[in-house]
Amino acid sequence: MKKTIYLAVILILVLSLIGCQKNSHPGITVNDISFERVALEDLDSKTRDIINEAKEKSGYKLIESEEKGYYYLAVFAGEKPTAGYSIRITKVLDSEGVTKVMVEETVPGKDMMVAQVLTYPMDIVKLTGITDNVKLEFDTKEGTVDEANKDSQTSELIETQIVEAEYVGQIDNNSIEVKIEDGAVALRLTETAKEQLAELKPKTGDIVRFEVFRNEHGQETVLTLEKTK
């Protein structure tokens, strides 16, 4: 009986040693990287221009911030034929020199009523402690009406629409008035749009083309604009 107990103790010690040896050689280390979601209109004009040039194609852009040590990471779903699409960064991981970015992409459901306008879904985050070796991992799901409405109410997930309208005039430093089929509409201006307005100097009756989105306060906001006639 004592011999049996002795052998059992020896076996337990051996198994414990084996376990310790396995743990002494850990596998790949993966660390979470925290990030802060930002809106396009809050970025400097240079960064906005880089993002706007890249938004028509699916992929990403990693841009060094003016703030030392920080980067902006923008992911794009590319040009879409309708509303109802969205893209969102859900997790960022450092895997021994590889920055893994988990991305959730939503597409409109088959029976979903969506606006027939060009959109450019994107998501932008600010973060630090990453490498330029970025790998995107996509998780695609079908959206619902509620999700699409929710996304259109935020400026974090920007769905822009290209619109042409008759320019009426400038209301104040932050907004303009344009005339569309439903009548006169007031639009907010981003910093980029303000700069473009100052350069273009449109007159009442001019036809202008602009990108518009709904910001976090539910206001229709001009992202960029140009004069067509």
C-alpha positions as CSV (number, residue, x, y, z in Angstrom):
1,M,0.0,0.0,0.0
2,K,2.8,2.4,0.9
3,K,4.6,1.5,-2.2
4,T,1.5,2.3,-4.3
5,I,1.2,5.7,-2.6
6,Y,4.9,6.4,-3.2
7,L,4.6,5.6,-6.9
8,A,1.5,7.8,-7.2
9,V,3.4,10.7,-5.6
10,I,6.3,10.2,-8.0
11,L,4.0,10.2,-11.0
12,I,2.3,13.5,-9.9
13,L,5.8,15.1,-9.5
14,V,6.9,13.9,-12.9
15,L,3.7,15.3,-14.5
16,S,4.1,18.6,-12.7
17,L,7.7,18.9,-14.0
18,I,6.6,18.2,-17.6
19,G,3.9,20.9,-17.3
20,C,6.5,23.3,-16.0
21,Q,8.8,22.6,-18.9
22,K,6.0,23.2,-21.4
23,N,5.2,26.6,-19.8
24,S,8.9,27.6,-19.9
25,H,8.6,27.8,-23.7
26,P,5.6,30.0,-24.3
27,G,4.1,30.5,-27.7
28,I,3.5,33.7,-29.7
29,T,2.8,36.7,-27.4
30,V,-0.3,38.6,-28.4
31,N,-1.2,41.9,-26.8
32,D,-4.2,44.2,-27.1
33,I,-3.6,47.6,-28.5
34,S,-6.0,50.3,-27.2
35,F,-7.3,52.9,-29.7
36,E,-9.5,56.0,-29.9
37,R,-12.1,56.3,-32.7
38,V,-12.0,59.7,-34.5
39,A,-14.1,61.5,-37.1
40,L,-12.7,62.6,-40.4
41,E,-13.7,66.2,-40.0
42,D,-11.6,66.4,-36.8
43,L,-8.4,65.6,-38.6
44,D,-5.9,68.0,-40.1
45,S,-6.3,68.9,-43.7
46,K,-3.3,66.8,-44.9
47,T,-4.5,63.7,-43.2
48,R,-8.1,64.2,-44.5
49,D,-6.7,64.6,-48.1
50,I,-4.8,61.3,-47.8
51,I,-7.9,59.5,-46.5
52,N,-10.2,61.0,-49.1
53,E,-7.8,59.9,-51.9
54,A,-7.8,56.3,-50.6
55,K,-11.5,55.8,-49.7
56,E,-12.7,54.6,-53.1
57,K,-10.9,51.2,-52.7
58,S,-11.1,48.6,-50.0
59,G,-8.1,48.4,-47.7
60,Y,-6.4,50.6,-45.2
61,K,-4.1,53.6,-44.7
62,L,-1.6,54.1,-41.8
63,I,-0.7,57.7,-41.3
64,E,1.7,59.2,-38.8
65,S,0.1,61.8,-36.6
66,E,1.7,65.2,-36.0
67,E,1.5,64.1,-32.3
68,K,4.8,62.2,-31.8
69,G,4.4,58.4,-31.4
70,Y,0.8,58.3,-32.6
71,Y,-0.7,57.0,-35.8
72,Y,-4.1,57.2,-37.6
73,L,-5.3,53.9,-39.0
74,A,-8.2,54.2,-41.5
75,V,-10.0,51.2,-43.0
76,F,-12.2,51.4,-46.1
77,A,-14.9,49.3,-47.6
78,G,-14.5,51.0,-51.0
79,E,-17.1,52.7,-53.2
80,K,-20.5,51.2,-52.7
81,P,-23.6,51.7,-54.9
82,T,-26.1,52.2,-52.1
83,A,-26.3,53.2,-48.4
84,G,-26.5,50.4,-45.8
85,Y,-22.8,49.4,-45.9
86,S,-20.5,50.0,-42.9
87,I,-17.1,49.0,-41.7
88,R,-15.7,49.1,-38.1
89,I,-12.5,48.3,-36.4
90,T,-13.3,46.0,-33.4
91,K,-9.9,45.0,-32.1
92,V,-6.2,45.7,-32.7
93,L,-3.6,43.2,-31.6
94,D,0.2,43.2,-31.6
95,S,1.4,39.7,-32.5
96,E,5.2,39.8,-32.3
97,G,5.7,42.6,-34.8
98,V,2.5,42.0,-36.8
99,T,-0.4,44.4,-36.2
100,K,-3.6,42.4,-36.6
101,V,-6.7,44.5,-37.1
102,M,-10.1,42.9,-36.7
103,V,-12.6,44.5,-38.9
104,E,-16.4,44.0,-38.9
105,E,-18.0,44.8,-42.3
106,T,-21.7,45.1,-42.7
107,V,-23.6,44.7,-46.0
108,P,-27.3,45.5,-46.5
109,G,-29.7,42.6,-46.2
110,K,-31.5,41.3,-49.3
111,D,-34.9,42.8,-48.3
112,M,-33.4,46.0,-46.9
113,M,-34.6,49.4,-48.2
114,V,-31.5,51.6,-48.9
115,A,-30.9,54.9,-50.6
116,Q,-29.5,54.5,-54.1
117,V,-26.5,56.8,-53.7
118,L,-22.7,56.2,-53.8
119,T,-21.2,55.7,-50.4
120,Y,-17.7,55.3,-49.1
121,P,-17.8,53.6,-45.7
122,M,-14.8,54.0,-43.5
123,D,-13.6,53.9,-39.9
124,I,-10.7,55.8,-38.4
125,V,-8.8,55.2,-35.1
126,K,-5.9,56.9,-33.4
127,L,-3.4,54.6,-31.7
128,T,0.2,54.0,-30.7
129,G,2.5,51.0,-30.2
130,I,1.9,49.5,-33.6
131,T,4.1,48.5,-36.6
132,D,3.7,49.2,-40.3
133,N,3.2,45.4,-40.9
134,V,-0.6,45.6,-40.8
135,K,-2.8,42.6,-41.4
136,L,-6.6,43.0,-41.7
137,E,-8.9,40.2,-40.7
138,F,-12.5,40.7,-41.9
139,D,-15.8,39.5,-40.4
140,T,-18.7,40.2,-42.8
141,K,-22.3,40.2,-41.6
142,E,-25.7,41.1,-43.1
143,G,-27.1,44.3,-41.8
144,T,-30.6,45.2,-40.7
145,V,-32.6,48.4,-41.1
146,D,-31.9,49.4,-37.5
147,E,-28.2,49.0,-37.9
148,A,-28.1,51.0,-41.1
149,N,-30.0,53.8,-39.4
150,K,-27.7,53.7,-36.4
151,D,-24.6,54.0,-38.6
152,S,-26.0,56.9,-40.6
153,Q,-26.5,58.9,-37.3
154,T,-22.7,58.8,-36.4
155,S,-19.7,60.5,-37.8
156,E,-17.5,57.7,-36.7
157,L,-18.7,55.4,-39.5
158,I,-19.0,57.9,-42.3
159,E,-21.3,57.1,-45.2
160,T,-20.9,60.0,-47.6
161,Q,-23.4,60.9,-50.4
162,I,-22.6,62.8,-53.6
163,V,-25.2,65.5,-54.2
164,E,-25.6,68.3,-56.7
165,A,-27.6,71.4,-55.7
166,E,-28.1,75.1,-56.4
167,Y,-26.0,77.3,-54.2
168,V,-28.1,79.9,-52.3
169,G,-25.6,81.5,-50.0
170,Q,-23.6,81.3,-46.8
171,I,-25.6,81.5,-43.6
172,D,-22.7,82.0,-41.2
173,N,-19.1,80.8,-40.9
174,N,-20.2,77.3,-40.2
175,S,-23.0,76.7,-42.6
176,I,-24.4,77.3,-46.1
177,E,-27.8,77.1,-47.8
178,V,-28.5,75.1,-51.0
179,K,-31.6,74.4,-53.0
180,I,-32.6,70.9,-53.9
181,E,-35.9,69.4,-55.1
182,D,-37.5,69.6,-51.7
183,G,-36.6,73.2,-51.2
184,A,-33.8,75.1,-49.4
185,V,-31.6,73.1,-47.0
186,A,-29.1,74.3,-44.5
187,L,-25.8,72.3,-44.3
188,R,-23.0,72.4,-41.8
189,L,-19.4,72.8,-43.0
190,T,-16.3,70.8,-42.1
191,E,-12.9,72.7,-41.9
192,T,-12.0,71.3,-45.3
193,A,-15.3,72.5,-46.8
194,K,-14.8,76.0,-45.3
195,E,-11.4,76.2,-47.0
196,Q,-12.9,75.0,-50.4
197,L,-15.8,77.5,-50.1
198,A,-13.4,80.4,-49.5
199,E,-11.4,79.3,-52.7
200,L,-14.4,78.6,-54.9
201,K,-16.5,81.7,-53.9
202,P,-19.7,80.4,-55.5
203,K,-22.5,82.8,-56.3
204,T,-26.2,82.4,-55.8
205,G,-27.5,80.2,-58.6
206,D,-24.2,78.3,-59.1
207,I,-24.5,74.5,-59.2
208,V,-22.2,72.9,-56.6
209,R,-21.4,69.2,-56.1
210,F,-20.6,68.1,-52.5
211,E,-20.1,65.1,-50.3
212,V,-22.5,65.2,-47.4
213,F,-22.9,63.0,-44.3
214,R,-24.9,63.1,-41.1
215,N,-22.8,64.0,-38.1
216,E,-23.3,62.8,-34.5
217,H,-25.8,65.5,-33.8
218,G,-28.0,64.5,-36.8
219,Q,-26.9,67.5,-38.9
220,E,-26.3,67.2,-42.6
221,T,-22.6,68.2,-43.0
222,V,-20.6,69.0,-46.1
223,L,-17.3,67.1,-46.2
224,T,-16.0,68.5,-49.5
225,L,-17.5,70.6,-52.3
226,E,-16.8,71.8,-55.8
227,K,-18.4,74.1,-58.3
228,T,-19.7,72.5,-61.5
229,K,-21.3,75.4,-63.4
